[in-house]
Amino acid sequence: MTTAAATTTTAAAALTARGERRVTFAFLVTGFAALLLGGLLGPLQAMNYAGVDLYQYLPWLRSYYQGLTLHGVLNALVFTTYLNAAILLYFPAREMKIPMNLPFVWTTYGVMTGGLAMAAVAILSNTSNVLYTFYPPLAGHWGFYLGLALVVVASLMVAFETLRMRATFKRQNPDKVTPIVTYMAVMTQLMWILASVGIVVEVVVFLLPWSLGLIAGVDPGLARTLFWWTGHPIVYYWLLPAYISWYGFMPKQAGGELVSDSLTRLAFLMFLMFSTPVGFHHQFTDPGISAGWKMVHSLLTMFVGIPSLITAFTVAASLEVGGKRAGGKGVFGWIGKLPWRQPAFAAQVLAMIAFIFGGAGGIVNASFNLDPLVNDTAWIPGHFHLTVGTAVTLTFFGLSFWFVPHLTGRRLFSPTMALASAWTWFVGMMVFALGMHWQGLYAVPRRALVSAAPEGTYDGIALQQALTGVSGVILLVALVLYFTVLFGTIFGGAKLSESQRPEIPFVETVELRPVGVMRVLDMVWGWFLVAAILVAVAYLPTLIDMLFNQVGIQPYRLW
Amino acid sequence: MKESQHDQIATWERRWLAFSGLMSLTFVLLIAYNLATEGAHIAQRTTKAAPEQILAQDVFANPGVRVLAPGKIQVTTVAQAFVFQPSDVRVPVGSDVEFYLTAADVIHGYQIENTNVNVELIPGEVARLNYTFKEPGVYRITCNEYCGIGHHNMLGSVTVLPASQWNAERQAGPGAQAAAGEVDGATIYTNNCASCHQANGQGIPGAFPPVAGHSAELIQTQGRDYLPIVLLYGLQGAIEVEGTTYNGVMPAWSQLSDEELAAVTNHIVTEWDEDALPDDFQPYEPSEFAEARGQELSADDVLQRRSE
């Protein structure tokens, strides 16, 4: 392709992408707004685990548990779902040069935001303090369930659109395999379609009619099992868009290339297979599930660690190629040559480092015999603030440092402050995780107003409590820095001309496998079927037994 | 990228894959080995039935510590918002303790610190788990599953005693401990009522009505026999107190003795409402609760009775 032709294509693409940019920006900004609100409550939670109850001074929140419900729903469910919509639609569209169905995508945005508004009203009215796991028979307002159901429906509409664009591409290019970033997005969406079945059935068939008084009782054990059908893979639904950035963009940002196209695809294939049939590892302490099936899920959980280990290798090797090209020598010399001054890059490397610790802790949680010591203790929030709270969130920070300028055509506001926000977030979360994991070993329960427990209940853990409290302050600083950069860019960033606008750093890949292997990997619906069968085998024996032996429990409101 | 660099990476890639697979396999084998040699402390369900049926079983109607056989102890506990019944249990060191646990209302957690005892208590299910305490001491029990506004106050303890001391206590008889402490209404209130109705009796708006400034009025408007049935059978459904609607759930407290129920009721009506009581008010007697036990009402019946 000649330079002139390339320029024309880019310009044409940029022109047609305006509508896509706008809707993507809407998803992105709404997601970050949710993070801002939810994140501001975070330090209050941390202070609670330092033994200080600040909630009593907040007139607009009735209790710690209301604040915690808001924190969990906004950060874990809303922020991630909106960012995923942005990532899983925009990048495949640009990579394949297939236009989005814009009216449909805007409708999706409307459904998602309508759902968010309903759930938010329900929580703010103090009628739905059920936390983001909403285990029955604690019962929230029906608006809470309907709102969450709409958010999930909208996320499935996003999945539909990603798959439609890929199908259009395949129709136009029958000889080509799916491009790498699109492949990762498609696998993520297929995984989510399979994973979301549990929560859709739980909410639509059971909780929503129950909260409306149409059915008298819900079986809590069955509801928990359906919840965790979705509840574990949802963490991969949060994580895989971050992986897309690590595989798809970071090697380019580091001046390298993706060292193995096929291994990348294999990793995502394994996530499709093994993300979902592992939910019982959240229910090791549930009496109603047999030990044998818990062991099966424990085993499968160990397998789902493998694609993350593959990721560690492939991404690190890809960065090494970049570091060596920049003149780095020796086994470790290339690390210093990486673009550490670039906030978009540094944030994501810090995210990866946090994920190593998160993954190691996850192995403990997944181990059938170790989990009873830490289940439902402070260890657990310590764990997932490393995974979703740091690995995913910090990657989204890093992404936003180039993506928001790309979408808005405005220069990043203060790269130095952006870099500082990433480092402070990283340090704050590492300290938080240390304090919380450690408190968990002393059997301090998770999500409890421990600061108001009777005097002397939790003695001898002053150091651990202090670590958690200090981390809350550090994270508040990080949050302020980050949102100054984000809003500074959106509202005050210098205008960029069309040619100055950062391009999407799509990675160049190296194919290590023959084309036949690539075609087999590309049979995504076939793999979806295999994954569905695996989920059926792992879940149906237990679920059928539960469905036929239900004990309905009435709704309770205990707050 | 150069061909040689390519091959080099491919070689390391295969090694890393093999290492990853072997590491995961090692973890699985270690878990299996541990389960085979140490045994699992995994809760298993023994019964699934409506909570009312489970709570009617003798072991849960009168929860506590029983000796099943020499060296084999059974501890039964009912979790309800926001207490364990009983909250403090005493067991001998070295015995096989069989925990038999259930929840009366919502899901609760049951974790004993420094042990593998960690069970999700689900209403409608009975969980069984065996554990042997190796060291004497006092172990904290926490509810580690969110169960409502008083969740953090839901605590208990296991006191593990040397076998000789434990046996001596048992032989002194079950009355010995109760006799040691007089039945004290204020203590019962703190342990059982305060997590909802609060230490100052003011309750929580929207969920749990105040008892302060309200209980004496109830005696006047609903009759003297109303409070005993609320305590024994609970109350469920929306009620209005001083212009505010309350939609929480009052659990039944029938597992408390008649003496304890009388003491706590007298505490509530005199602590905050002494002045509002009728001049001829006589403190509640345990016999009034004994009589009320015969009625077999539901929480819904109590609500109907209130509306009349």
Boltz contact constraints between the chains, C-beta under 6 A:
constraints:
  - contact:
      token1: [A, 131]
      token2: [B, 146]
      max_distance: 6.0
  - contact:
      token1: [A, 135]
      token2: [B, 107]
      max_distance: 6.0
  - contact:
      token1: [A, 137]
      token2: [B, 106]
      max_distance: 6.0
  - contact:
      token1: [A, 138]
      token2: [B, 106]
      max_distance: 6.0
  - contact:
      token1: [A, 220]
      token2: [B, 107]
      max_distance: 6.0
  - contact:
      token1: [A, 220]
      token2: [B, 122]
      max_distance: 6.0
  - contact:
      token1: [A, 221]
      token2: [B, 122]
      max_distance: 6.0
  - contact:
      token1: [A, 259]
      token2: [B, 9]
      max_distance: 6.0
  - contact:
      token1: [A, 285]
      token2: [B, 43]
      max_distance: 6.0
  - contact:
      token1: [A, 285]
      token2: [B, 118]
      max_distance: 6.0
  - contact:
      token1: [A, 285]
      token2: [B, 119]
      max_distance: 6.0
  - contact:
      token1: [A, 285]
      token2: [B, 120]
      max_distance: 6.0
  - contact:
      token1: [A, 286]
      token2: [B, 120]
      max_distance: 6.0
  - contact:
      token1: [A, 287]
      token2: [B, 43]
      max_distance: 6.0
  - contact:
      token1: [A, 287]
      token2: [B, 44]
      max_distance: 6.0
  - contact:
      token1: [A, 287]
      token2: [B, 45]
      max_distance: 6.0
  - contact:
      token1: [A, 287]
      token2: [B, 125]
      max_distance: 6.0
  - contact:
      token1: [A, 287]
      token2: [B, 127]
      max_distance: 6.0
  - contact:
      token1: [A, 288]
      token2: [B, 45]
      max_distance: 6.0
  - contact:
      token1: [A, 288]
      token2: [B, 125]
      max_distance: 6.0
  - contact:
      token1: [A, 291]
      token2: [B, 42]
      max_distance: 6.0
  - contact:
      token1: [A, 299]
      token2: [B, 28]
      max_distance: 6.0
  - contact:
      token1: [A, 302]
      token2: [B, 24]
      max_distance: 6.0
  - contact:
      token1: [A, 302]
      token2: [B, 27]
      max_distance: 6.0
  - contact:
      token1: [A, 302]
      token2: [B, 28]
      max_distance: 6.0
  - contact:
      token1: [A, 305]
      token2: [B, 24]
      max_distance: 6.0
  - contact:
      token1: [A, 306]
      token2: [B, 20]
      max_distance: 6.0
  - contact:
      token1: [A, 309]
      token2: [B, 20]
      max_distance: 6.0
  - contact:
      token1: [A, 313]
      token2: [B, 16]
      max_distance: 6.0
  - contact:
      token1: [A, 317]
      token2: [B, 9]
      max_distance: 6.0
  - contact:
      token1: [A, 367]
      token2: [B, 31]
      max_distance: 6.0
  - contact:
      token1: [A, 368]
      token2: [B, 31]
      max_distance: 6.0
  - contact:
      token1: [A, 369]
      token2: [B, 31]
      max_distance: 6.0
  - contact:
      token1: [A, 369]
      token2: [B, 34]
      max_distance: 6.0
  - contact:
      token1: [A, 369]
      token2: [B, 35]
      max_distance: 6.0
  - contact:
      token1: [A, 372]
      token2: [B, 41]
      max_distance: 6.0
  - contact:
      token1: [A, 372]
      token2: [B, 116]
      max_distance: 6.0
  - contact:
      token1: [A, 372]
      token2: [B, 118]
      max_distance: 6.0
  - contact:
      token1: [A, 375]
      token2: [B, 118]
      max_distance: 6.0
  - contact:
      token1: [A, 376]
      token2: [B, 109]
      max_distance: 6.0
  - contact:
      token1: [A, 376]
      token2: [B, 144]
      max_distance: 6.0
  - contact:
      token1: [A, 376]
      token2: [B, 145]
      max_distance: 6.0
  - contact:
      token1: [A, 443]
      token2: [B, 111]
      max_distance: 6.0
  - contact:
      token1: [A, 443]
      token2: [B, 113]
      max_distance: 6.0
  - contact:
      token1: [A, 445]
      token2: [B, 142]
      max_distance: 6.0
  - contact:
      token1: [A, 445]
      token2: [B, 144]
      max_distance: 6.0
  - contact:
      token1: [A, 447]
      token2: [B, 146]
      max_distance: 6.0
  - contact:
      token1: [A, 448]
      token2: [B, 151]
      max_distance: 6.0
  - contact:
      token1: [A, 448]
      token2: [B, 152]
      max_distance: 6.0
  - contact:
      token1: [A, 449]
      token2: [B, 152]
      max_distance: 6.0
  - contact:
      token1: [A, 450]
      token2: [B, 152]
      max_distance: 6.0
  - contact:
      token1: [A, 452]
      token2: [B, 152]
      max_distance: 6.0
  - contact:
      token1: [A, 453]
      token2: [B, 152]
      max_distance: 6.0
  - contact:
      token1: [A, 510]
      token2: [B, 1]
      max_distance: 6.0
  - contact:
      token1: [A, 512]
      token2: [B, 10]
      max_distance: 6.0
  - contact:
      token1: [A, 549]
      token2: [B, 48]
      max_distance: 6.0
  - contact:
      token1: [A, 551]
      token2: [B, 48]
      max_distance: 6.0
  - contact:
      token1: [A, 551]
      token2: [B, 50]
      max_distance: 6.0
  - contact:
      token1: [A, 551]
      token2: [B, 124]
      max_distance: 6.0
  - contact:
      token1: [A, 553]
      token2: [B, 123]
      max_distance: 6.0
  - contact:
      token1: [A, 556]
      token2: [B, 105]
      max_distance: 6.0
  - contact:
      token1: [A, 556]
      token2: [B, 106]
      max_distance: 6.0
  - contact:
      token1: [A, 556]
      token2: [B, 249]
      max_distance: 6.0
  - contact:
      token1: [A, 557]
      token2: [B, 247]
      max_distance: 6.0
  - contact:
      token1: [A, 557]
      token2: [B, 248]
      max_distance: 6.0
  - contact:
      token1: [A, 558]
      token2: [B, 81]
      max_distance: 6.0
  - contact:
      token1: [A, 558]
      token2: [B, 148]
      max_distance: 6.0
  - contact:
      token1: [A, 559]
      token2: [B, 148]
      max_distance: 6.0
  - contact:
      token1: [A, 559]
      token2: [B, 149]
      max_distance: 6.0
  - contact:
      token1: [A, 559]
      token2: [B, 207]
      max_distance: 6.0
